[in-house]
Amino acid sequence: MDAAMSDIQSVLWDIPEEKVVTLSAEFLIMRALSYGTVPLMLHMKRRYGLDAVRNVFRSLKQTSMSARRYAYAKNVLLA
């Protein structure tokens, strides 16, 4: 199992493994932004593209992640 798959499974703790393949890209990106590691966020950016990650980020409430994580995503990851 590669590191990205291990990381994505860690943010999908409440979803049975066999159902993960049915999840939308938007949901996976949202979980990665809200709970994932920096490498997982970067993996989502590479896999789905900057525009897709930005769109999901803009749809999130600022309170859905810590202020520090929000600032990092806004000013570094998605800049």
PDB file of N, CA, C and O in Angstrom, chain B, residues numbered from 101:
ATOM      1  N   MET B 101       0.850  -1.181   0.000  1.00  0.00           N
ATOM      2  CA  MET B 101       0.000   0.000   0.000  1.00  0.00           C
ATOM      3  C   MET B 101       0.893   1.240   0.000  1.00  0.00           C
ATOM      4  O   MET B 101       1.802   1.347   0.822  1.00  0.00           O
ATOM      5  N   ASP B 102       0.640   2.173  -0.914  1.00  0.00           N
ATOM      6  CA  ASP B 102       1.474   3.365  -0.946  1.00  0.00           C
ATOM      7  C   ASP B 102       1.037   4.363   0.125  1.00  0.00           C
ATOM      8  O   ASP B 102      -0.035   4.233   0.717  1.00  0.00           O
ATOM      9  N   ALA B 103       1.880   5.350   0.357  1.00  0.00           N
ATOM     10  CA  ALA B 103       1.633   6.317   1.428  1.00  0.00           C
ATOM     11  C   ALA B 103       0.345   7.103   1.210  1.00  0.00           C
ATOM     12  O   ALA B 103      -0.384   7.361   2.168  1.00  0.00           O
ATOM     13  N   ALA B 104       0.052   7.487  -0.027  1.00  0.00           N
ATOM     14  CA  ALA B 104      -1.158   8.262  -0.301  1.00  0.00           C
ATOM     15  C   ALA B 104      -2.408   7.467   0.054  1.00  0.00           C
ATOM     16  O   ALA B 104      -3.345   8.016   0.633  1.00  0.00           O
ATOM     17  N   MET B 105      -2.436   6.171  -0.289  1.00  0.00           N
ATOM     18  CA  MET B 105      -3.595   5.337   0.045  1.00  0.00           C
ATOM     19  C   MET B 105      -3.729   5.173   1.554  1.00  0.00           C
ATOM     20  O   MET B 105      -4.841   5.188   2.083  1.00  0.00           O
ATOM     21  N   SER B 106      -2.628   5.020   2.236  1.00  0.00           N
ATOM     22  CA  SER B 106      -2.660   4.916   3.691  1.00  0.00           C
ATOM     23  C   SER B 106      -3.190   6.208   4.298  1.00  0.00           C
ATOM     24  O   SER B 106      -3.993   6.177   5.230  1.00  0.00           O
ATOM     25  N   ASP B 107      -2.740   7.349   3.769  1.00  0.00           N
ATOM     26  CA  ASP B 107      -3.189   8.647   4.270  1.00  0.00           C
ATOM     27  C   ASP B 107      -4.675   8.859   4.006  1.00  0.00           C
ATOM     28  O   ASP B 107      -5.388   9.338   4.888  1.00  0.00           O
ATOM     29  N   ILE B 108      -5.159   8.514   2.812  1.00  0.00           N
ATOM     30  CA  ILE B 108      -6.577   8.738   2.509  1.00  0.00           C
ATOM     31  C   ILE B 108      -7.440   7.841   3.383  1.00  0.00           C
ATOM     32  O   ILE B 108      -8.512   8.260   3.817  1.00  0.00           O
ATOM     33  N   GLN B 109      -7.001   6.623   3.649  1.00  0.00           N
ATOM     34  CA  GLN B 109      -7.778   5.748   4.522  1.00  0.00           C
ATOM     35  C   GLN B 109      -7.833   6.292   5.946  1.00  0.00           C
ATOM     36  O   GLN B 109      -8.811   6.070   6.659  1.00  0.00           O
ATOM     37  N   SER B 110      -6.795   6.998   6.357  1.00  0.00           N
ATOM     38  CA  SER B 110      -6.790   7.555   7.710  1.00  0.00           C
ATOM     39  C   SER B 110      -7.805   8.686   7.873  1.00  0.00           C
ATOM     40  O   SER B 110      -8.259   8.934   8.990  1.00  0.00           O
ATOM     41  N   VAL B 111      -8.171   9.375   6.798  1.00  0.00           N
ATOM     42  CA  VAL B 111      -9.170  10.444   6.896  1.00  0.00           C
ATOM     43  C   VAL B 111     -10.570   9.944   6.554  1.00  0.00           C
ATOM     44  O   VAL B 111     -11.540  10.700   6.615  1.00  0.00           O
ATOM     45  N   LEU B 112     -10.668   8.684   6.199  1.00  0.00           N
ATOM     46  CA  LEU B 112     -11.969   8.072   5.908  1.00  0.00           C
ATOM     47  C   LEU B 112     -12.267   6.993   6.953  1.00  0.00           C
ATOM     48  O   LEU B 112     -12.814   5.940   6.625  1.00  0.00           O
ATOM     49  N   TRP B 113     -11.908   7.257   8.199  1.00  0.00           N
ATOM     50  CA  TRP B 113     -12.034   6.292   9.277  1.00  0.00           C
ATOM     51  C   TRP B 113     -13.456   5.784   9.465  1.00  0.00           C
ATOM     52  O   TRP B 113     -13.644   4.672   9.959  1.00  0.00           O
ATOM     53  N   ASP B 114     -14.453   6.560   9.088  1.00  0.00           N
ATOM     54  CA  ASP B 114     -15.846   6.205   9.341  1.00  0.00           C
ATOM     55  C   ASP B 114     -16.540   5.556   8.141  1.00  0.00           C
ATOM     56  O   ASP B 114     -17.750   5.330   8.169  1.00  0.00           O
ATOM     57  N   ILE B 115     -15.784   5.263   7.105  1.00  0.00           N
ATOM     58  CA  ILE B 115     -16.351   4.697   5.881  1.00  0.00           C
ATOM     59  C   ILE B 115     -15.728   3.333   5.629  1.00  0.00           C
ATOM     60  O   ILE B 115     -14.505   3.198   5.621  1.00  0.00           O
ATOM     61  N   PRO B 116     -16.575   2.309   5.419  1.00  0.00           N
ATOM     62  CA  PRO B 116     -16.032   0.980   5.139  1.00  0.00           C
ATOM     63  C   PRO B 116     -15.133   1.009   3.901  1.00  0.00           C
ATOM     64  O   PRO B 116     -15.430   1.688   2.917  1.00  0.00           O
ATOM     65  N   GLU B 117     -14.047   0.270   3.968  1.00  0.00           N
ATOM     66  CA  GLU B 117     -13.041   0.286   2.902  1.00  0.00           C
ATOM     67  C   GLU B 117     -13.638  -0.034   1.530  1.00  0.00           C
ATOM     68  O   GLU B 117     -13.215   0.554   0.534  1.00  0.00           O
ATOM     69  N   GLU B 118     -14.595  -0.934   1.451  1.00  0.00           N
ATOM     70  CA  GLU B 118     -15.177  -1.296   0.159  1.00  0.00           C
ATOM     71  C   GLU B 118     -16.040  -0.177  -0.433  1.00  0.00           C
ATOM     72  O   GLU B 118     -16.342  -0.206  -1.626  1.00  0.00           O
ATOM     73  N   LYS B 119     -16.437   0.795   0.369  1.00  0.00           N
ATOM     74  CA  LYS B 119     -17.258   1.912  -0.123  1.00  0.00           C
ATOM     75  C   LYS B 119     -16.415   3.110  -0.582  1.00  0.00           C
ATOM     76  O   LYS B 119     -16.937   4.029  -1.213  1.00  0.00           O
ATOM     77  N   VAL B 120     -15.139   3.100  -0.272  1.00  0.00           N
ATOM     78  CA  VAL B 120     -14.263   4.232  -0.611  1.00  0.00           C
ATOM     79  C   VAL B 120     -14.251   4.490  -2.117  1.00  0.00           C
ATOM     80  O   VAL B 120     -14.217   5.645  -2.541  1.00  0.00           O
ATOM     81  N   VAL B 121     -14.277   3.452  -2.915  1.00  0.00           N
ATOM     82  CA  VAL B 121     -14.228   3.618  -4.370  1.00  0.00           C
ATOM     83  C   VAL B 121     -15.470   4.318  -4.925  1.00  0.00           C
ATOM     84  O   VAL B 121     -15.447   4.805  -6.056  1.00  0.00           O
ATOM     85  N   THR B 122     -16.547   4.372  -4.148  1.00  0.00           N
ATOM     86  CA  THR B 122     -17.783   5.008  -4.612  1.00  0.00           C
ATOM     87  C   THR B 122     -17.845   6.487  -4.260  1.00  0.00           C
ATOM     88  O   THR B 122     -18.771   7.180  -4.679  1.00  0.00           O
ATOM     89  N   LEU B 123     -16.883   6.976  -3.504  1.00  0.00           N
ATOM     90  CA  LEU B 123     -16.907   8.369  -3.049  1.00  0.00           C
ATOM     91  C   LEU B 123     -16.501   9.323  -4.167  1.00  0.00           C
ATOM     92  O   LEU B 123     -15.658   8.999  -5.004  1.00  0.00           O
ATOM     93  N   SER B 124     -17.106  10.488  -4.165  1.00  0.00           N
ATOM     94  CA  SER B 124     -16.788  11.495  -5.178  1.00  0.00           C
ATOM     95  C   SER B 124     -15.433  12.133  -4.905  1.00  0.00           C
ATOM     96  O   SER B 124     -14.939  12.130  -3.778  1.00  0.00           O
ATOM     97  N   ALA B 125     -14.854  12.672  -5.951  1.00  0.00           N
ATOM     98  CA  ALA B 125     -13.577  13.387  -5.819  1.00  0.00           C
ATOM     99  C   ALA B 125     -13.738  14.560  -4.858  1.00  0.00           C
ATOM    100  O   ALA B 125     -12.840  14.834  -4.062  1.00  0.00           O
ATOM    101  N   GLU B 126     -14.861  15.249  -4.925  1.00  0.00           N
ATOM    102  CA  GLU B 126     -15.096  16.397  -4.050  1.00  0.00           C
ATOM    103  C   GLU B 126     -15.062  15.987  -2.574  1.00  0.00           C
ATOM    104  O   GLU B 126     -14.485  16.683  -1.738  1.00  0.00           O
ATOM    105  N   PHE B 127     -15.685  14.853  -2.269  1.00  0.00           N
ATOM    106  CA  PHE B 127     -15.695  14.373  -0.891  1.00  0.00           C
ATOM    107  C   PHE B 127     -14.289  14.016  -0.428  1.00  0.00           C
ATOM    108  O   PHE B 127     -13.890  14.368   0.682  1.00  0.00           O
ATOM    109  N   LEU B 128     -13.540  13.320  -1.275  1.00  0.00           N
ATOM    110  CA  LEU B 128     -12.168  12.948  -0.923  1.00  0.00           C
ATOM    111  C   LEU B 128     -11.300  14.175  -0.707  1.00  0.00           C
ATOM    112  O   LEU B 128     -10.518  14.221   0.243  1.00  0.00           O
ATOM    113  N   ILE B 129     -11.429  15.165  -1.574  1.00  0.00           N
ATOM    114  CA  ILE B 129     -10.659  16.406  -1.435  1.00  0.00           C
ATOM    115  C   ILE B 129     -11.036  17.121  -0.145  1.00  0.00           C
ATOM    116  O   ILE B 129     -10.167  17.610   0.577  1.00  0.00           O
ATOM    117  N   MET B 130     -12.338  17.181   0.145  1.00  0.00           N
ATOM    118  CA  MET B 130     -12.799  17.847   1.362  1.00  0.00           C
ATOM    119  C   MET B 130     -12.204  17.185   2.599  1.00  0.00           C
ATOM    120  O   MET B 130     -11.732  17.873   3.504  1.00  0.00           O
ATOM    121  N   ARG B 131     -12.224  15.864   2.647  1.00  0.00           N
ATOM    122  CA  ARG B 131     -11.654  15.160   3.794  1.00  0.00           C
ATOM    123  C   ARG B 131     -10.145  15.396   3.886  1.00  0.00           C
ATOM    124  O   ARG B 131      -9.609  15.595   4.976  1.00  0.00           O
ATOM    125  N   ALA B 132      -9.468  15.374   2.746  1.00  0.00           N
ATOM    126  CA  ALA B 132      -8.017  15.603   2.746  1.00  0.00           C
ATOM    127  C   ALA B 132      -7.696  17.002   3.250  1.00  0.00           C
ATOM    128  O   ALA B 132      -6.768  17.177   4.040  1.00  0.00           O
ATOM    129  N   LEU B 133      -8.447  17.995   2.807  1.00  0.00           N
ATOM    130  CA  LEU B 133      -8.205  19.365   3.265  1.00  0.00           C
ATOM    131  C   LEU B 133      -8.518  19.522   4.752  1.00  0.00           C
ATOM    132  O   LEU B 133      -7.784  20.191   5.479  1.00  0.00           O
ATOM    133  N   SER B 134      -9.594  18.913   5.193  1.00  0.00           N
ATOM    134  CA  SER B 134     -10.025  19.088   6.580  1.00  0.00           C
ATOM    135  C   SER B 134      -9.192  18.303   7.584  1.00  0.00           C
ATOM    136  O   SER B 134      -8.938  18.787   8.688  1.00  0.00           O
ATOM    137  N   TYR B 135      -8.763  17.097   7.215  1.00  0.00           N
ATOM    138  CA  TYR B 135      -8.122  16.214   8.191  1.00  0.00           C
ATOM    139  C   TYR B 135      -6.783  15.628   7.761  1.00  0.00           C
ATOM    140  O   TYR B 135      -6.081  15.040   8.584  1.00  0.00           O
ATOM    141  N   GLY B 136      -6.419  15.774   6.507  1.00  0.00           N
ATOM    142  CA  GLY B 136      -5.244  15.091   5.984  1.00  0.00           C
ATOM    143  C   GLY B 136      -3.923  15.768   6.273  1.00  0.00           C
ATOM    144  O   GLY B 136      -3.852  16.910   6.726  1.00  0.00           O
ATOM    145  N   THR B 137      -2.891  15.015   5.992  1.00  0.00           N
ATOM    146  CA  THR B 137      -1.533  15.522   6.122  1.00  0.00           C
ATOM    147  C   THR B 137      -1.203  16.400   4.910  1.00  0.00           C
ATOM    148  O   THR B 137      -1.922  16.382   3.911  1.00  0.00           O
ATOM    149  N   VAL B 138      -0.146  17.143   5.002  1.00  0.00           N
ATOM    150  CA  VAL B 138       0.289  17.970   3.873  1.00  0.00           C
ATOM    151  C   VAL B 138       0.577  17.093   2.649  1.00  0.00           C
ATOM    152  O   VAL B 138       0.150  17.443   1.549  1.00  0.00           O
ATOM    153  N   PRO B 139       1.287  15.964   2.799  1.00  0.00           N
ATOM    154  CA  PRO B 139       1.497  15.117   1.616  1.00  0.00           C
ATOM    155  C   PRO B 139       0.185  14.642   0.977  1.00  0.00           C
ATOM    156  O   PRO B 139       0.099  14.524  -0.246  1.00  0.00           O
ATOM    157  N   LEU B 140      -0.830  14.370   1.796  1.00  0.00           N
ATOM    158  CA  LEU B 140      -2.114  13.955   1.229  1.00  0.00           C
ATOM    159  C   LEU B 140      -2.770  15.108   0.479  1.00  0.00           C
ATOM    160  O   LEU B 140      -3.340  14.905  -0.593  1.00  0.00           O
ATOM    161  N   MET B 141      -2.696  16.305   1.028  1.00  0.00           N
ATOM    162  CA  MET B 141      -3.253  17.468   0.328  1.00  0.00           C
ATOM    163  C   MET B 141      -2.552  17.662  -1.014  1.00  0.00           C
ATOM    164  O   MET B 141      -3.203  17.927  -2.024  1.00  0.00           O
ATOM    165  N   LEU B 142      -1.248  17.533  -1.026  1.00  0.00           N
ATOM    166  CA  LEU B 142      -0.490  17.671  -2.270  1.00  0.00           C
ATOM    167  C   LEU B 142      -0.839  16.560  -3.252  1.00  0.00           C
ATOM    168  O   LEU B 142      -0.888  16.799  -4.459  1.00  0.00           O
ATOM    169  N   HIS B 143      -1.079  15.357  -2.758  1.00  0.00           N
ATOM    170  CA  HIS B 143      -1.501  14.243  -3.614  1.00  0.00           C
ATOM    171  C   HIS B 143      -2.856  14.560  -4.272  1.00  0.00           C
ATOM    172  O   HIS B 143      -3.044  14.299  -5.460  1.00  0.00           O
ATOM    173  N   MET B 144      -3.776  15.110  -3.516  1.00  0.00           N
ATOM    174  CA  MET B 144      -5.091  15.482  -4.071  1.00  0.00           C
ATOM    175  C   MET B 144      -4.932  16.556  -5.146  1.00  0.00           C
ATOM    176  O   MET B 144      -5.617  16.536  -6.169  1.00  0.00           O
ATOM    177  N   LYS B 145      -4.032  17.476  -4.900  1.00  0.00           N
ATOM    178  CA  LYS B 145      -3.772  18.549  -5.868  1.00  0.00           C
ATOM    179  C   LYS B 145      -3.206  17.971  -7.167  1.00  0.00           C
ATOM    180  O   LYS B 145      -3.606  18.381  -8.256  1.00  0.00           O
ATOM    181  N   ARG B 146      -2.284  17.027  -7.054  1.00  0.00           N
ATOM    182  CA  ARG B 146      -1.720  16.381  -8.244  1.00  0.00           C
ATOM    183  C   ARG B 146      -2.748  15.508  -8.955  1.00  0.00           C
ATOM    184  O   ARG B 146      -2.837  15.516 -10.183  1.00  0.00           O
ATOM    185  N   ARG B 147      -3.517  14.762  -8.184  1.00  0.00           N
ATOM    186  CA  ARG B 147      -4.461  13.805  -8.770  1.00  0.00           C
ATOM    187  C   ARG B 147      -5.669  14.475  -9.420  1.00  0.00           C
ATOM    188  O   ARG B 147      -6.081  14.087 -10.513  1.00  0.00           O
ATOM    189  N   TYR B 148      -6.240  15.486  -8.749  1.00  0.00           N
ATOM    190  CA  TYR B 148      -7.486  16.090  -9.233  1.00  0.00           C
ATOM    191  C   TYR B 148      -7.297  17.469  -9.846  1.00  0.00           C
ATOM    192  O   TYR B 148      -8.207  17.993 -10.488  1.00  0.00           O
ATOM    193  N   GLY B 149      -6.137  18.054  -9.656  1.00  0.00           N
ATOM    194  CA  GLY B 149      -5.849  19.358 -10.234  1.00  0.00           C
ATOM    195  C   GLY B 149      -6.125  20.505  -9.277  1.00  0.00           C
ATOM    196  O   GLY B 149      -6.960  20.410  -8.378  1.00  0.00           O
ATOM    197  N   LEU B 150      -5.406  21.577  -9.495  1.00  0.00           N
ATOM    198  CA  LEU B 150      -5.502  22.752  -8.636  1.00  0.00           C
ATOM    199  C   LEU B 150      -6.907  23.342  -8.643  1.00  0.00           C
ATOM    200  O   LEU B 150      -7.425  23.714  -7.590  1.00  0.00           O
ATOM    201  N   ASP B 151      -7.527  23.431  -9.809  1.00  0.00           N
ATOM    202  CA  ASP B 151      -8.863  24.029  -9.890  1.00  0.00           C
ATOM    203  C   ASP B 151      -9.883  23.252  -9.071  1.00  0.00           C
ATOM    204  O   ASP B 151     -10.699  23.853  -8.373  1.00  0.00           O
ATOM    205  N   ALA B 152      -9.850  21.938  -9.145  1.00  0.00           N
ATOM    206  CA  ALA B 152     -10.796  21.115  -8.383  1.00  0.00           C
ATOM    207  C   ALA B 152     -10.593  21.306  -6.883  1.00  0.00           C
ATOM    208  O   ALA B 152     -11.563  21.440  -6.137  1.00  0.00           O
ATOM    209  N   VAL B 153      -9.342  21.318  -6.442  1.00  0.00           N
ATOM    210  CA  VAL B 153      -9.059  21.497  -5.016  1.00  0.00           C
ATOM    211  C   VAL B 153      -9.471  22.896  -4.569  1.00  0.00           C
ATOM    212  O   VAL B 153     -10.032  23.056  -3.485  1.00  0.00           O
ATOM    213  N   ARG B 154      -9.202  23.897  -5.380  1.00  0.00           N
ATOM    214  CA  ARG B 154      -9.629  25.265  -5.042  1.00  0.00           C
ATOM    215  C   ARG B 154     -11.144  25.362  -4.924  1.00  0.00           C
ATOM    216  O   ARG B 154     -11.656  26.002  -4.005  1.00  0.00           O
ATOM    217  N   ASN B 155     -11.864  24.731  -5.848  1.00  0.00           N
ATOM    218  CA  ASN B 155     -13.327  24.784  -5.807  1.00  0.00           C
ATOM    219  C   ASN B 155     -13.876  24.158  -4.529  1.00  0.00           C
ATOM    220  O   ASN B 155     -14.789  24.700  -3.907  1.00  0.00           O
ATOM    221  N   VAL B 156     -13.317  23.023  -4.145  1.00  0.00           N
ATOM    222  CA  VAL B 156     -13.759  22.383  -2.904  1.00  0.00           C
ATOM    223  C   VAL B 156     -13.393  23.260  -1.719  1.00  0.00           C
ATOM    224  O   VAL B 156     -14.207  23.442  -0.813  1.00  0.00           O
ATOM    225  N   PHE B 157     -12.192  23.804  -1.708  1.00  0.00           N
ATOM    226  CA  PHE B 157     -11.757  24.670  -0.606  1.00  0.00           C
ATOM    227  C   PHE B 157     -12.704  25.854  -0.454  1.00  0.00           C
ATOM    228  O   PHE B 157     -13.103  26.189   0.662  1.00  0.00           O
ATOM    229  N   ARG B 158     -13.061  26.483  -1.552  1.00  0.00           N
ATOM    230  CA  ARG B 158     -13.964  27.650  -1.500  1.00  0.00           C
ATOM    231  C   ARG B 158     -15.341  27.277  -0.985  1.00  0.00           C
ATOM    232  O   ARG B 158     -16.033  28.120  -0.414  1.00  0.00           O
ATOM    233  N   SER B 159     -15.756  26.025  -1.178  1.00  0.00           N
ATOM    234  CA  SER B 159     -17.084  25.609  -0.721  1.00  0.00           C
ATOM    235  C   SER B 159     -17.109  25.252   0.769  1.00  0.00           C
ATOM    236  O   SER B 159     -18.180  25.155   1.368  1.00  0.00           O
ATOM    237  N   LEU B 160     -15.935  25.057   1.361  1.00  0.00           N
ATOM    238  CA  LEU B 160     -15.858  24.701   2.780  1.00  0.00           C
ATOM    239  C   LEU B 160     -16.095  25.923   3.665  1.00  0.00           C
ATOM    240  O   LEU B 160     -15.728  27.045   3.316  1.00  0.00           O
ATOM    241  N   LYS B 161     -16.712  25.678   4.807  1.00  0.00           N
ATOM    242  CA  LYS B 161     -16.798  26.734   5.814  1.00  0.00           C
ATOM    243  C   LYS B 161     -15.418  26.869   6.441  1.00  0.00           C
ATOM    244  O   LYS B 161     -14.714  25.879   6.634  1.00  0.00           O
ATOM    245  N   GLN B 162     -15.046  28.077   6.749  1.00  0.00           N
ATOM    246  CA  GLN B 162     -13.734  28.308   7.346  1.00  0.00           C
ATOM    247  C   GLN B 162     -13.596  27.547   8.662  1.00  0.00           C
ATOM    248  O   GLN B 162     -12.489  27.180   9.056  1.00  0.00           O
ATOM    249  N   THR B 163     -14.706  27.313   9.336  1.00  0.00           N
ATOM    250  CA  THR B 163     -14.666  26.613  10.622  1.00  0.00           C
ATOM    251  C   THR B 163     -14.557  25.096  10.476  1.00  0.00           C
ATOM    252  O   THR B 163     -14.491  24.386  11.479  1.00  0.00           O
ATOM    253  N   SER B 164     -14.538  24.589   9.238  1.00  0.00           N
ATOM    254  CA  SER B 164     -14.429  23.147   9.041  1.00  0.00           C
ATOM    255  C   SER B 164     -13.001  22.642   9.236  1.00  0.00           C
ATOM    256  O   SER B 164     -12.751  21.437   9.205  1.00  0.00           O
ATOM    257  N   MET B 165     -12.084  23.558   9.433  1.00  0.00           N
ATOM    258  CA  MET B 165     -10.697  23.185   9.710  1.00  0.00           C
ATOM    259  C   MET B 165     -10.097  24.227  10.640  1.00  0.00           C
ATOM    260  O   MET B 165     -10.642  25.318  10.809  1.00  0.00           O
ATOM    261  N   SER B 166      -8.988  23.881  11.229  1.00  0.00           N
ATOM    262  CA  SER B 166      -8.340  24.817  12.149  1.00  0.00           C
ATOM    263  C   SER B 166      -7.908  26.072  11.391  1.00  0.00           C
ATOM    264  O   SER B 166      -7.700  26.040  10.178  1.00  0.00           O
ATOM    265  N   ALA B 167      -7.780  27.163  12.119  1.00  0.00           N
ATOM    266  CA  ALA B 167      -7.372  28.429  11.502  1.00  0.00           C
ATOM    267  C   ALA B 167      -5.999  28.292  10.846  1.00  0.00           C
ATOM    268  O   ALA B 167      -5.758  28.852   9.777  1.00  0.00           O
ATOM    269  N   ARG B 168      -5.118  27.560  11.480  1.00  0.00           N
ATOM    270  CA  ARG B 168      -3.765  27.364  10.937  1.00  0.00           C
ATOM    271  C   ARG B 168      -3.807  26.570   9.630  1.00  0.00           C
ATOM    272  O   ARG B 168      -3.133  26.926   8.664  1.00  0.00           O
ATOM    273  N   ARG B 169      -4.600  25.491   9.601  1.00  0.00           N
ATOM    274  CA  ARG B 169      -4.745  24.669   8.402  1.00  0.00           C
ATOM    275  C   ARG B 169      -5.400  25.479   7.282  1.00  0.00           C
ATOM    276  O   ARG B 169      -4.979  25.394   6.129  1.00  0.00           O
ATOM    277  N   TYR B 170      -6.424  26.260   7.614  1.00  0.00           N
ATOM    278  CA  TYR B 170      -7.115  27.098   6.632  1.00  0.00           C
ATOM    279  C   TYR B 170      -6.127  28.091   6.013  1.00  0.00           C
ATOM    280  O   TYR B 170      -6.080  28.243   4.792  1.00  0.00           O
ATOM    281  N   ALA B 171      -5.349  28.758   6.846  1.00  0.00           N
ATOM    282  CA  ALA B 171      -4.382  29.742   6.351  1.00  0.00           C
ATOM    283  C   ALA B 171      -3.339  29.069   5.460  1.00  0.00           C
ATOM    284  O   ALA B 171      -2.976  29.617   4.419  1.00  0.00           O
ATOM    285  N   TYR B 172      -2.855  27.898   5.851  1.00  0.00           N
ATOM    286  CA  TYR B 172      -1.878  27.181   5.038  1.00  0.00           C
ATOM    287  C   TYR B 172      -2.465  26.831   3.676  1.00  0.00           C
ATOM    288  O   TYR B 172      -1.842  27.069   2.641  1.00  0.00           O
ATOM    289  N   ALA B 173      -3.662  26.266   3.686  1.00  0.00           N
ATOM    290  CA  ALA B 173      -4.298  25.871   2.416  1.00  0.00           C
ATOM    291  C   ALA B 173      -4.511  27.100   1.527  1.00  0.00           C
ATOM    292  O   ALA B 173      -4.235  27.059   0.328  1.00  0.00           O
ATOM    293  N   LYS B 174      -4.985  28.154   2.100  1.00  0.00           N
ATOM    294  CA  LYS B 174      -5.291  29.363   1.319  1.00  0.00           C
ATOM    295  C   LYS B 174      -4.033  30.051   0.798  1.00  0.00           C
ATOM    296  O   LYS B 174      -3.986  30.451  -0.365  1.00  0.00           O
ATOM    297  N   ASN B 175      -3.023  30.191   1.640  1.00  0.00           N
ATOM    298  CA  ASN B 175      -1.867  31.013   1.301  1.00  0.00           C
ATOM    299  C   ASN B 175      -0.676  30.262   0.719  1.00  0.00           C
ATOM    300  O   ASN B 175       0.192  30.876   0.098  1.00  0.00           O
ATOM    301  N   VAL B 176      -0.617  28.943   0.907  1.00  0.00           N
ATOM    302  CA  VAL B 176       0.521  28.182   0.423  1.00  0.00           C
ATOM    303  C   VAL B 176       0.079  27.124  -0.589  1.00  0.00           C
ATOM    304  O   VAL B 176       0.519  27.134  -1.739  1.00  0.00           O
ATOM    305  N   LEU B 177      -0.767  26.238  -0.165  1.00  0.00           N
ATOM    306  CA  LEU B 177      -1.159  25.107  -1.002  1.00  0.00           C
ATOM    307  C   LEU B 177      -1.904  25.540  -2.261  1.00  0.00           C
ATOM    308  O   LEU B 177      -1.662  25.007  -3.344  1.00  0.00           O
ATOM    309  N   LEU B 178      -2.803  26.501  -2.119  1.00  0.00           N
ATOM    310  CA  LEU B 178      -3.654  26.890  -3.242  1.00  0.00           C
ATOM    311  C   LEU B 178      -3.298  28.237  -3.851  1.00  0.00           C
ATOM    312  O   LEU B 178      -4.038  28.760  -4.684  1.00  0.00           O
ATOM    313  N   ALA B 179      -2.181  28.792  -3.445  1.00  0.00           N
ATOM    314  CA  ALA B 179      -1.777  30.114  -3.944  1.00  0.00           C
ATOM    315  C   ALA B 179      -1.292  30.030  -5.379  1.00  0.00           C
ATOM    316  O   ALA B 179      -0.912  31.045  -5.962  1.00  0.00           O
TER     317      ALA B 179
END
